[in-house]
Amino acid sequence: MGKRKEAKRKSIALSLMRDLQGSAAEKLRMFQKVRAAGGFANENPAELDEAEKMLRDFAAIEKGS
């Protein structure tokens, strides 16, 4: 019998950037609001920090454009 592939977990930031409409600044505000409300309680804190940093970087790039 073949091995069963495990579903690869998607990055929170990549999901936000891909699936939500709006600018990076809007996505960052939404992310921060959901995080503050405990919406990511079961997520890895290091991954959340990385996602927030990525959104901040994208927002800064947009602002500079």
N, C-alpha and C positions, 0 to 999 in steps of 0.2 A: 504494500500500500504506500502511496505517496505521502510525503509530509504535507501537512496543512499549512498554508501561508498565514502568518499573523497579519492582521490589518495594521498597516503603518499609520501611526497617529500623526495627524496634521498639526502643524504649528498654529498656535492661536493667532499670531501676527499675520501669518500668511493667509489664514482663513479670513481675517478681518480685511486685509488689503484686497483679497480677491472677491469676496462675497458681498461686501457692503458698498453702497453707493456713497458718494461724497468725497470731499478732500481728505488728505491725510490728517489735517488739523481737526476736522470734524470726527474722524475715526478715533483719533487720540482722545478727544474729549469724551466720546462715548465709552471707550475702553476704561478711562479713569473713573467715570461715573459707575459703570458696572462693577469694576474692581472694588471701589469704595463701599458699594452696597453688598459686597460679599458674593457677587455672582460667579467668581472664579475660585471659590473656596476649596474645591477639590483639585485644582491645578497646581503644578509644580511652581513654587515661588520664583525660582531662578528663570524658568521659562517665561513667566509673566514679566519679570524685569527685562528680559531680552526683547519681548514683544513690545513693551512700552518704549524701550530705547529705539527700536526700529521705527516705530510710529513717530517718535520725536524727530529722528533723522529725516524721515520722509517729509514731515511737516516743515522742517527747516529748509529742505531742498525746494519745496514748493514756494515757500515764502521768498526765497532768493531768486526765483525765476522771474 
